[in-house]
């Protein structure tokens, strides 16, 4: 990443969301950094207050990153993905399996 200032653009709910969004950004060529709030000493005590983590991007990539993430989040919502549901949308798992090959 270059020397520009990193800006927090999204607060993550969990590791799964972090992996999906970071993968999408990297595939689109958007430099991004993941800042996790996991603290092993406190066993995730502060995650409900601060979120699981944040995605940070250089200032000049903010609009591009928002566009990529908005499209992915909308797709997940249309597919029925809900972090509270006990069964994730099967197509999300299929897409992840295909991405690994």
C-alpha positions as CSV (number, residue, x, y, z in Angstrom):
1,X,0.0,0.0,0.0
2,X,1.2,3.5,-0.6
3,X,1.8,6.2,1.9
4,X,-1.7,7.8,1.9
5,X,-3.8,7.9,5.0
6,X,-5.9,4.9,5.8
7,X,-9.6,5.6,6.5
8,X,-12.0,3.3,8.3
9,X,-14.9,2.7,6.0
10,X,-16.8,-0.3,7.5
11,X,-17.3,-1.9,10.9
12,X,-17.4,-5.7,10.7
13,X,-19.8,-7.9,12.6
14,X,-17.7,-11.1,12.4
15,X,-14.8,-12.9,10.7
16,X,-17.0,-14.4,8.0
17,X,-18.1,-10.9,6.9
18,X,-14.4,-9.7,7.0
19,X,-13.2,-12.5,4.8
20,X,-16.0,-12.0,2.2
21,X,-15.5,-8.2,2.0
22,X,-11.7,-8.3,2.0
23,X,-11.7,-10.9,-0.7
24,X,-14.1,-8.8,-2.9
25,X,-11.9,-5.7,-2.4
26,X,-8.7,-7.5,-3.3
27,X,-10.3,-9.1,-6.4
28,X,-11.3,-5.6,-7.6
29,X,-7.8,-4.3,-7.0
30,X,-8.8,-2.1,-4.0
31,X,-6.0,-2.0,-1.4
32,X,-7.5,-2.6,2.0
33,X,-6.3,-3.4,5.5
34,X,-8.3,-5.4,8.1
35,X,-8.0,-4.2,11.7
36,X,-9.4,-6.8,14.1
37,X,-10.6,-5.9,17.5
38,X,-10.2,-9.5,18.8
39,X,-8.3,-9.4,22.0
40,X,-7.2,-12.8,23.2
41,X,-6.7,-11.6,26.8
42,X,-10.3,-10.5,27.0
43,X,-11.9,-13.3,24.9
44,X,-13.9,-10.9,22.7
45,X,-15.4,-8.9,25.6
46,X,-15.4,-5.6,23.6
47,X,-16.6,-7.0,20.3
48,X,-20.3,-6.2,20.9
49,X,-19.4,-2.6,21.6
50,X,-16.8,-1.9,18.9
51,X,-17.6,-4.6,16.3
52,X,-15.4,-7.5,15.3
53,X,-13.1,-5.2,13.3
54,X,-12.8,-2.5,10.6
55,X,-11.9,-2.3,7.0
56,X,-9.6,0.5,6.2
57,X,-8.6,1.8,2.7
58,X,-6.5,4.7,1.4
59,X,-8.4,7.9,1.0
60,X,-8.3,7.8,-2.7
61,X,-10.1,4.4,-2.8
62,X,-13.0,5.2,-0.6
63,X,-15.7,5.5,-3.3
64,X,-14.4,2.5,-5.1
65,X,-14.4,0.4,-1.9
66,X,-17.9,1.5,-1.0
67,X,-19.1,0.5,-4.4
68,X,-17.6,-3.0,-4.2
69,X,-18.8,-3.6,-0.7
70,X,-22.3,-2.2,-1.3
71,X,-22.8,-4.6,-4.3
72,X,-21.6,-7.6,-2.3
73,X,-23.8,-6.8,0.7
74,X,-26.8,-6.3,-1.5
75,X,-26.2,-9.6,-3.2
76,X,-25.9,-11.3,0.1
77,X,-29.1,-9.8,1.4
78,X,-30.9,-10.9,-1.8
79,X,-29.6,-14.4,-1.4
80,X,-31.1,-14.5,2.1
81,X,-27.9,-14.2,4.0
82,X,-28.6,-13.2,7.6
83,X,-25.9,-13.4,10.3
84,X,-28.6,-14.3,12.8
85,X,-30.1,-17.2,10.8
86,X,-29.0,-20.7,11.7
87,X,-28.7,-21.8,8.0
88,X,-26.7,-19.7,5.6
89,X,-27.9,-19.3,2.0
90,X,-26.6,-22.4,0.1
91,X,-25.5,-20.3,-2.9
92,X,-23.1,-18.3,-0.7
93,X,-21.4,-21.5,0.3
94,X,-21.3,-22.7,-3.3
95,X,-19.7,-19.4,-4.4
96,X,-17.1,-19.6,-1.7
97,X,-16.3,-23.2,-2.7
98,X,-15.8,-22.2,-6.3
99,X,-13.6,-19.3,-5.2
100,X,-11.3,-21.7,-3.5
101,X,-10.7,-23.8,-6.6
